[in-house]
Amino acid sequence: MRPLETLPINECWECSHCTQCCRGSEIVLDRADLQRLNQQHWERRPEFAHQRVIERAGLLSPRYRLARRADHGCVFLTEQGRCRVHQEFGFAAKPLVCQLYPLQVVPVAGQLILTLRRSCPSAAADLGPSIREYERQVRAAIGRRPGLGKAGEPPAILRGLGRNWGDTLLIADGFTRLLNDSRFPLVRRLVHGLQFCDLLEDCQLQPLDSSRLGELVELLVQAAPEESGDWFRPRRPPQGLARLLFRQVLPEYLRLEPRFQVRPSWRQRLRMVRVSIGFALGRGGVPALLPGFPQPRFDDLEQRALGPLPPPLQDSLTRYYAAQTASHQYLLFGRAGWTLVERFRALALTFPVGMWTLRYFCGSQPPSNDDVLRAVTLIDRGQGVAPLAGAPHRRRITHLARLGELQRLCAWYAR
């Protein structure tokens, strides 16, 4: 087996039993998972007589997943916040996804990178021992499911331009360097990455061999910061279509908040349509997704300047984006068919989404560390979720890029 590599960033994690991963998450089961669960004979328990533990992931889909209760909690989540499978049969009896999360194996060409999903609050806060402590556990998981360690085909760099892994990683390394350039604040790094995307689209990459492509990437990485200053002099809010497109994205992320628990029904669907229309219009108070959710005014959220975040708060955001690019998570998971450039733009858009939701959560008070971690876990939960990985969201990203508004959104909401 290839060696497991960890990032230059020291990532840490330990389960705090918050149960967020057991609420609202889709746990897809492979054949071995199904076999283990069937051998546990949950159907013989009186408490599961009228409750399925396994269900299809779609009417016509051959995939299966763990069933969820009406409140969107896992069917095996106890009142004490523990996994019933783990309690009764042990850690190895759980579905493999549950055993690994939030540990993430990223197979890239000849590498296996071990990193974290920061949708887990403890991972977002880097609480616990180094993830190197979990290498043995991860190796055992790869042994049981070899596909975890296999790299697929690389995404196209641009539409119509696919290259081998070596050339694709030349481009990806450019994003990594820009996002880890400590000379600049985080928002500038993201804008530099977006400028790099625009420069790549302006170049004729098709005729270049690997050597010349590497030389071009070096030039573009140096040029991107030089062409980014105008987005900050002065900062202007997004207008017109860009505002509409951005507001369409916001409820897709907010509904991933673990407290957002609704029963699927026509009434709830109609309610979400009304919420989506309210966000699209962007007038008056923000529609409440659920009772108890904040309802500030749109104007207050969009005009309020947070000021520089204290270093501990800023670090959580900075480490999220540094880890995403250094591990290539954004490059590989979800968004099938998207190009490398589109995937980076989608990652960069999560920054203004995160800063908007930070304002939404903290209200008129200064942001706390908990508010920042909540924003980080929320944007990470969007990775691979169908509404944020499909054609409509891809079109939003394309329109915002063509309008030149992705950079403006980052600069504006970083105030």
Contacts in CASP RR format, 6 or more apart in sequence:
PFRMAT RR
TARGET T0000
AUTHOR 0000-0000-0000
METHOD contacts of the structure
MODEL  1
MRPLETLPINECWECSHCTQCCRGSEIVLDRADLQRLNQQHWERRPEFAH
QRVIERAGLLSPRYRLARRADHGCVFLTEQGRCRVHQEFGFAAKPLVCQL
YPLQVVPVAGQLILTLRRSCPSAAADLGPSIREYERQVRAAIGRRPGLGK
AGEPPAILRGLGRNWGDTLLIADGFTRLLNDSRFPLVRRLVHGLQFCDLL
EDCQLQPLDSSRLGELVELLVQAAPEESGDWFRPRRPPQGLARLLFRQVL
PEYLRLEPRFQVRPSWRQRLRMVRVSIGFALGRGGVPALLPGFPQPRFDD
LEQRALGPLPPPLQDSLTRYYAAQTASHQYLLFGRAGWTLVERFRALALT
FPVGMWTLRYFCGSQPPSNDDVLRAVTLIDRGQGVAPLAGAPHRRRITHL
ARLGELQRLCAWYAR
1 112 0 8 1.000
1 139 0 8 1.000
1 142 0 8 1.000
1 143 0 8 1.000
2 110 0 8 1.000
2 111 0 8 1.000
2 112 0 8 1.000
2 149 0 8 1.000
3 112 0 8 1.000
4 105 0 8 1.000
4 112 0 8 1.000
4 113 0 8 1.000
4 114 0 8 1.000
4 135 0 8 1.000
4 138 0 8 1.000
4 139 0 8 1.000
5 111 0 8 1.000
5 112 0 8 1.000
5 113 0 8 1.000
5 114 0 8 1.000
6 113 0 8 1.000
6 114 0 8 1.000
6 115 0 8 1.000
6 130 0 8 1.000
6 131 0 8 1.000
6 132 0 8 1.000
7 113 0 8 1.000
7 115 0 8 1.000
7 323 0 8 1.000
7 326 0 8 1.000
7 327 0 8 1.000
8 326 0 8 1.000
9 319 0 8 1.000
9 322 0 8 1.000
9 323 0 8 1.000
9 326 0 8 1.000
10 126 0 8 1.000
10 130 0 8 1.000
11 115 0 8 1.000
11 116 0 8 1.000
11 123 0 8 1.000
11 126 0 8 1.000
11 130 0 8 1.000
11 131 0 8 1.000
11 323 0 8 1.000
12 126 0 8 1.000
12 127 0 8 1.000
12 128 0 8 1.000
12 129 0 8 1.000
12 130 0 8 1.000
12 131 0 8 1.000
13 102 0 8 1.000
13 103 0 8 1.000
13 116 0 8 1.000
13 120 0 8 1.000
13 122 0 8 1.000
13 123 0 8 1.000
13 126 0 8 1.000
13 127 0 8 1.000
13 128 0 8 1.000
13 129 0 8 1.000
13 131 0 8 1.000
13 134 0 8 1.000
14 122 0 8 1.000
14 127 0 8 1.000
14 128 0 8 1.000
14 129 0 8 1.000
15 122 0 8 1.000
16 121 0 8 1.000
16 122 0 8 1.000
16 127 0 8 1.000
17 81 0 8 1.000
17 82 0 8 1.000
18 121 0 8 1.000
18 122 0 8 1.000
19 77 0 8 1.000
19 81 0 8 1.000
20 119 0 8 1.000
20 120 0 8 1.000
20 121 0 8 1.000
20 258 0 8 1.000
20 377 0 8 1.000
21 98 0 8 1.000
21 101 0 8 1.000
21 102 0 8 1.000
21 119 0 8 1.000
21 120 0 8 1.000
22 73 0 8 1.000
22 74 0 8 1.000
22 77 0 8 1.000
22 81 0 8 1.000
22 83 0 8 1.000
23 71 0 8 1.000
23 72 0 8 1.000
23 73 0 8 1.000
23 74 0 8 1.000
23 77 0 8 1.000
23 258 0 8 1.000
23 261 0 8 1.000
24 68 0 8 1.000
24 72 0 8 1.000
24 73 0 8 1.000
24 258 0 8 1.000
24 261 0 8 1.000
25 74 0 8 1.000
26 57 0 8 1.000
26 65 0 8 1.000
27 65 0 8 1.000
27 66 0 8 1.000
27 74 0 8 1.000
27 95 0 8 1.000
27 97 0 8 1.000
27 98 0 8 1.000
28 57 0 8 1.000
28 63 0 8 1.000
28 64 0 8 1.000
28 65 0 8 1.000
28 97 0 8 1.000
29 37 0 8 1.000
29 54 0 8 1.000
29 63 0 8 1.000
29 64 0 8 1.000
29 65 0 8 1.000
29 66 0 8 1.000
29 95 0 8 1.000
30 96 0 8 1.000
30 145 0 8 1.000
32 96 0 8 1.000
32 144 0 8 1.000
32 145 0 8 1.000
33 95 0 8 1.000
33 96 0 8 1.000
33 97 0 8 1.000
34 54 0 8 1.000
34 64 0 8 1.000
36 93 0 8 1.000
36 95 0 8 1.000
37 53 0 8 1.000
37 54 0 8 1.000
37 85 0 8 1.000
37 95 0 8 1.000
40 85 0 8 1.000
40 88 0 8 1.000
40 89 0 8 1.000
40 93 0 8 1.000
42 48 0 8 1.000
42 53 0 8 1.000
43 49 0 8 1.000
43 53 0 8 1.000
48 75 0 8 1.000
51 67 0 8 1.000
51 69 0 8 1.000
51 75 0 8 1.000
52 67 0 8 1.000
52 75 0 8 1.000
53 66 0 8 1.000
53 67 0 8 1.000
53 75 0 8 1.000
53 76 0 8 1.000
54 64 0 8 1.000
54 65 0 8 1.000
54 66 0 8 1.000
54 67 0 8 1.000
55 64 0 8 1.000
55 65 0 8 1.000
55 66 0 8 1.000
55 67 0 8 1.000
56 63 0 8 1.000
56 64 0 8 1.000
56 65 0 8 1.000
57 63 0 8 1.000
57 64 0 8 1.000
57 65 0 8 1.000
66 74 0 8 1.000
66 75 0 8 1.000
66 76 0 8 1.000
66 95 0 8 1.000
67 75 0 8 1.000
68 74 0 8 1.000
68 75 0 8 1.000
69 75 0 8 1.000
69 77 0 8 1.000
70 263 0 8 1.000
71 261 0 8 1.000
72 261 0 8 1.000
72 262 0 8 1.000
73 261 0 8 1.000
74 83 0 8 1.000
76 83 0 8 1.000
76 84 0 8 1.000
76 85 0 8 1.000
77 83 0 8 1.000
77 84 0 8 1.000
78 84 0 8 1.000
78 87 0 8 1.000
83 94 0 8 1.000
83 98 0 8 1.000
85 93 0 8 1.000
85 94 0 8 1.000
85 98 0 8 1.000
86 93 0 8 1.000
86 94 0 8 1.000
91 99 0 8 1.000
92 99 0 8 1.000
96 141 0 8 1.000
96 144 0 8 1.000
96 145 0 8 1.000
99 137 0 8 1.000
99 141 0 8 1.000
100 137 0 8 1.000
100 138 0 8 1.000
100 141 0 8 1.000
101 117 0 8 1.000
101 120 0 8 1.000
102 116 0 8 1.000
102 117 0 8 1.000
102 118 0 8 1.000
102 119 0 8 1.000
102 120 0 8 1.000
102 122 0 8 1.000
102 123 0 8 1.000
103 114 0 8 1.000
103 115 0 8 1.000
103 116 0 8 1.000
103 117 0 8 1.000
103 131 0 8 1.000
103 134 0 8 1.000
103 137 0 8 1.000
103 138 0 8 1.000
104 114 0 8 1.000
104 115 0 8 1.000
104 116 0 8 1.000
104 117 0 8 1.000
104 327 0 8 1.000
104 329 0 8 1.000
105 112 0 8 1.000
105 113 0 8 1.000
105 114 0 8 1.000
105 138 0 8 1.000
105 141 0 8 1.000
105 142 0 8 1.000
105 148 0 8 1.000
105 149 0 8 1.000
106 112 0 8 1.000
106 113 0 8 1.000
106 114 0 8 1.000
106 115 0 8 1.000
106 327 0 8 1.000
106 328 0 8 1.000
106 329 0 8 1.000
106 332 0 8 1.000
106 333 0 8 1.000
107 113 0 8 1.000
107 148 0 8 1.000
107 149 0 8 1.000
107 150 0 8 1.000
107 151 0 8 1.000
107 152 0 8 1.000
107 332 0 8 1.000
108 151 0 8 1.000
108 165 0 8 1.000
108 169 0 8 1.000
108 328 0 8 1.000
108 331 0 8 1.000
108 332 0 8 1.000
109 151 0 8 1.000
109 154 0 8 1.000
109 165 0 8 1.000
109 166 0 8 1.000
109 169 0 8 1.000
110 151 0 8 1.000
110 165 0 8 1.000
112 142 0 8 1.000
112 149 0 8 1.000
113 327 0 8 1.000
113 328 0 8 1.000
114 131 0 8 1.000
114 132 0 8 1.000
114 134 0 8 1.000
114 135 0 8 1.000
114 138 0 8 1.000
115 131 0 8 1.000
115 323 0 8 1.000
115 327 0 8 1.000
115 329 0 8 1.000
116 123 0 8 1.000
116 131 0 8 1.000
116 323 0 8 1.000
117 123 0 8 1.000
117 380 0 8 1.000
117 383 0 8 1.000
118 124 0 8 1.000
118 320 0 8 1.000
118 323 0 8 1.000
118 376 0 8 1.000
118 377 0 8 1.000
118 380 0 8 1.000
119 377 0 8 1.000
119 378 0 8 1.000
119 380 0 8 1.000
119 381 0 8 1.000
119 382 0 8 1.000
119 383 0 8 1.000
120 377 0 8 1.000
121 373 0 8 1.000
121 374 0 8 1.000
121 377 0 8 1.000
122 128 0 8 1.000
124 316 0 8 1.000
124 320 0 8 1.000
124 373 0 8 1.000
124 376 0 8 1.000
124 377 0 8 1.000
124 380 0 8 1.000
125 316 0 8 1.000
125 369 0 8 1.000
125 373 0 8 1.000
126 319 0 8 1.000
141 148 0 8 1.000
142 148 0 8 1.000
142 149 0 8 1.000
151 165 0 8 1.000
154 162 0 8 1.000
154 163 0 8 1.000
154 164 0 8 1.000
154 165 0 8 1.000
154 166 0 8 1.000
154 168 0 8 1.000
154 169 0 8 1.000
154 331 0 8 1.000
154 340 0 8 1.000
155 168 0 8 1.000
155 331 0 8 1.000
155 332 0 8 1.000
155 337 0 8 1.000
155 338 0 8 1.000
155 339 0 8 1.000
155 340 0 8 1.000
155 343 0 8 1.000
156 162 0 8 1.000
156 163 0 8 1.000
156 337 0 8 1.000
156 339 0 8 1.000
156 340 0 8 1.000
157 163 0 8 1.000
157 167 0 8 1.000
157 168 0 8 1.000
157 171 0 8 1.000
157 200 0 8 1.000
157 205 0 8 1.000
157 339 0 8 1.000
157 340 0 8 1.000
157 341 0 8 1.000
158 200 0 8 1.000
158 201 0 8 1.000
158 205 0 8 1.000
158 339 0 8 1.000
158 340 0 8 1.000
158 341 0 8 1.000
159 339 0 8 1.000
161 205 0 8 1.000
161 206 0 8 1.000
161 339 0 8 1.000
162 168 0 8 1.000
163 213 0 8 1.000
166 210 0 8 1.000
167 210 0 8 1.000
167 213 0 8 1.000
168 331 0 8 1.000
168 340 0 8 1.000
169 328 0 8 1.000
170 210 0 8 1.000
170 213 0 8 1.000
170 214 0 8 1.000
170 217 0 8 1.000
171 200 0 8 1.000
171 213 0 8 1.000
171 217 0 8 1.000
171 340 0 8 1.000
172 325 0 8 1.000
172 328 0 8 1.000
172 331 0 8 1.000
172 340 0 8 1.000
173 217 0 8 1.000
174 196 0 8 1.000
174 217 0 8 1.000
174 220 0 8 1.000
174 221 0 8 1.000
175 193 0 8 1.000
175 196 0 8 1.000
175 325 0 8 1.000
175 344 0 8 1.000
176 325 0 8 1.000
176 326 0 8 1.000
177 221 0 8 1.000
178 189 0 8 1.000
178 192 0 8 1.000
178 193 0 8 1.000
178 196 0 8 1.000
178 221 0 8 1.000
178 224 0 8 1.000
178 225 0 8 1.000
179 189 0 8 1.000
179 190 0 8 1.000
179 193 0 8 1.000
179 321 0 8 1.000
179 322 0 8 1.000
179 324 0 8 1.000
179 325 0 8 1.000
179 326 0 8 1.000
180 189 0 8 1.000
180 322 0 8 1.000
180 325 0 8 1.000
180 326 0 8 1.000
181 189 0 8 1.000
181 192 0 8 1.000
181 225 0 8 1.000
184 192 0 8 1.000
184 225 0 8 1.000
185 314 0 8 1.000
185 414 0 8 1.000
186 314 0 8 1.000
186 317 0 8 1.000
186 318 0 8 1.000
186 321 0 8 1.000
186 351 0 8 1.000
186 414 0 8 1.000
187 351 0 8 1.000
187 410 0 8 1.000
187 411 0 8 1.000
187 414 0 8 1.000
188 225 0 8 1.000
188 228 0 8 1.000
188 232 0 8 1.000
189 321 0 8 1.000
190 321 0 8 1.000
190 348 0 8 1.000
190 351 0 8 1.000
190 410 0 8 1.000
191 228 0 8 1.000
191 229 0 8 1.000
191 231 0 8 1.000
191 232 0 8 1.000
191 407 0 8 1.000
191 410 0 8 1.000
191 411 0 8 1.000
192 224 0 8 1.000
192 225 0 8 1.000
192 228 0 8 1.000
193 224 0 8 1.000
193 344 0 8 1.000
193 348 0 8 1.000
194 344 0 8 1.000
194 345 0 8 1.000
194 348 0 8 1.000
194 401 0 8 1.000
194 406 0 8 1.000
194 407 0 8 1.000
194 410 0 8 1.000
195 223 0 8 1.000
195 224 0 8 1.000
195 225 0 8 1.000
195 227 0 8 1.000
195 228 0 8 1.000
195 407 0 8 1.000
196 220 0 8 1.000
196 221 0 8 1.000
196 224 0 8 1.000
197 341 0 8 1.000
197 344 0 8 1.000
197 345 0 8 1.000
197 401 0 8 1.000
198 401 0 8 1.000
199 220 0 8 1.000
199 223 0 8 1.000
199 224 0 8 1.000
199 227 0 8 1.000
200 220 0 8 1.000
200 341 0 8 1.000
201 341 0 8 1.000
203 216 0 8 1.000
203 220 0 8 1.000
205 213 0 8 1.000
205 216 0 8 1.000
208 216 0 8 1.000
228 407 0 8 1.000
231 407 0 8 1.000
231 408 0 8 1.000
231 410 0 8 1.000
231 411 0 8 1.000
232 411 0 8 1.000
235 408 0 8 1.000
235 411 0 8 1.000
235 412 0 8 1.000
235 415 0 8 1.000
236 408 0 8 1.000
236 412 0 8 1.000
237 243 0 8 1.000
237 302 0 8 1.000
237 303 0 8 1.000
237 408 0 8 1.000
237 412 0 8 1.000
238 246 0 8 1.000
238 405 0 8 1.000
238 408 0 8 1.000
238 409 0 8 1.000
238 412 0 8 1.000
241 399 0 8 1.000
241 403 0 8 1.000
242 400 0 8 1.000
242 403 0 8 1.000
242 405 0 8 1.000
242 408 0 8 1.000
242 409 0 8 1.000
243 282 0 8 1.000
244 280 0 8 1.000
245 396 0 8 1.000
245 399 0 8 1.000
245 400 0 8 1.000
245 405 0 8 1.000
246 352 0 8 1.000
246 400 0 8 1.000
246 405 0 8 1.000
246 409 0 8 1.000
247 279 0 8 1.000
247 280 0 8 1.000
247 282 0 8 1.000
248 276 0 8 1.000
248 279 0 8 1.000
248 280 0 8 1.000
248 396 0 8 1.000
249 349 0 8 1.000
249 353 0 8 1.000
249 388 0 8 1.000
249 393 0 8 1.000
249 396 0 8 1.000
250 279 0 8 1.000
250 353 0 8 1.000
250 356 0 8 1.000
250 357 0 8 1.000
251 272 0 8 1.000
251 275 0 8 1.000
251 276 0 8 1.000
251 279 0 8 1.000
251 289 0 8 1.000
252 385 0 8 1.000
252 387 0 8 1.000
252 388 0 8 1.000
252 393 0 8 1.000
253 353 0 8 1.000
253 354 0 8 1.000
253 357 0 8 1.000
253 378 0 8 1.000
253 379 0 8 1.000
253 381 0 8 1.000
253 382 0 8 1.000
253 388 0 8 1.000
254 260 0 8 1.000
254 289 0 8 1.000
254 357 0 8 1.000
254 360 0 8 1.000
254 378 0 8 1.000
255 272 0 8 1.000
255 289 0 8 1.000
256 378 0 8 1.000
256 381 0 8 1.000
256 382 0 8 1.000
256 385 0 8 1.000
257 289 0 8 1.000
257 374 0 8 1.000
257 378 0 8 1.000
259 290 0 8 1.000
259 293 0 8 1.000
260 289 0 8 1.000
260 290 0 8 1.000
261 290 0 8 1.000
262 268 0 8 1.000
262 272 0 8 1.000
262 290 0 8 1.000
274 287 0 8 1.000
275 287 0 8 1.000
275 289 0 8 1.000
278 287 0 8 1.000
279 286 0 8 1.000
279 287 0 8 1.000
282 298 0 8 1.000
283 298 0 8 1.000
284 297 0 8 1.000
284 298 0 8 1.000
284 299 0 8 1.000
285 295 0 8 1.000
285 296 0 8 1.000
285 297 0 8 1.000
285 298 0 8 1.000
286 294 0 8 1.000
286 295 0 8 1.000
286 296 0 8 1.000
286 297 0 8 1.000
286 298 0 8 1.000
286 301 0 8 1.000
286 360 0 8 1.000
287 295 0 8 1.000
288 294 0 8 1.000
288 295 0 8 1.000
294 360 0 8 1.000
294 361 0 8 1.000
294 363 0 8 1.000
296 359 0 8 1.000
296 360 0 8 1.000
296 363 0 8 1.000
301 356 0 8 1.000
301 359 0 8 1.000
301 360 0 8 1.000
302 356 0 8 1.000
304 359 0 8 1.000
305 415 0 8 1.000
306 355 0 8 1.000
306 358 0 8 1.000
306 359 0 8 1.000
306 366 0 8 1.000
306 367 0 8 1.000
306 415 0 8 1.000
307 415 0 8 1.000
308 314 0 8 1.000
309 317 0 8 1.000
309 367 0 8 1.000
309 372 0 8 1.000
312 369 0 8 1.000
313 367 0 8 1.000
313 368 0 8 1.000
313 369 0 8 1.000
313 372 0 8 1.000
316 369 0 8 1.000
316 372 0 8 1.000
316 373 0 8 1.000
316 376 0 8 1.000
317 351 0 8 1.000
317 372 0 8 1.000
317 375 0 8 1.000
317 376 0 8 1.000
320 376 0 8 1.000
320 379 0 8 1.000
320 380 0 8 1.000
321 347 0 8 1.000
321 351 0 8 1.000
323 329 0 8 1.000
324 330 0 8 1.000
324 347 0 8 1.000
325 347 0 8 1.000
329 383 0 8 1.000
330 343 0 8 1.000
330 344 0 8 1.000
330 346 0 8 1.000
330 347 0 8 1.000
330 383 0 8 1.000
331 340 0 8 1.000
331 343 0 8 1.000
333 383 0 8 1.000
333 384 0 8 1.000
334 383 0 8 1.000
334 384 0 8 1.000
334 389 0 8 1.000
335 342 0 8 1.000
335 343 0 8 1.000
335 346 0 8 1.000
335 384 0 8 1.000
335 389 0 8 1.000
335 390 0 8 1.000
335 394 0 8 1.000
336 389 0 8 1.000
338 346 0 8 1.000
338 389 0 8 1.000
338 394 0 8 1.000
342 394 0 8 1.000
342 397 0 8 1.000
342 398 0 8 1.000
345 397 0 8 1.000
345 400 0 8 1.000
345 401 0 8 1.000
345 406 0 8 1.000
346 388 0 8 1.000
346 393 0 8 1.000
346 397 0 8 1.000
348 406 0 8 1.000
348 410 0 8 1.000
349 397 0 8 1.000
349 400 0 8 1.000
349 406 0 8 1.000
349 409 0 8 1.000
350 379 0 8 1.000
350 382 0 8 1.000
351 410 0 8 1.000
351 413 0 8 1.000
351 414 0 8 1.000
352 409 0 8 1.000
352 410 0 8 1.000
352 412 0 8 1.000
352 413 0 8 1.000
352 414 0 8 1.000
353 379 0 8 1.000
354 375 0 8 1.000
354 376 0 8 1.000
354 378 0 8 1.000
354 379 0 8 1.000
354 413 0 8 1.000
355 375 0 8 1.000
355 413 0 8 1.000
355 414 0 8 1.000
356 413 0 8 1.000
357 374 0 8 1.000
357 375 0 8 1.000
357 378 0 8 1.000
357 379 0 8 1.000
358 367 0 8 1.000
358 371 0 8 1.000
358 372 0 8 1.000
358 375 0 8 1.000
361 367 0 8 1.000
361 371 0 8 1.000
361 374 0 8 1.000
361 375 0 8 1.000
362 368 0 8 1.000
362 371 0 8 1.000
382 388 0 8 1.000
387 393 0 8 1.000
397 406 0 8 1.000
400 406 0 8 1.000
400 409 0 8 1.000
END
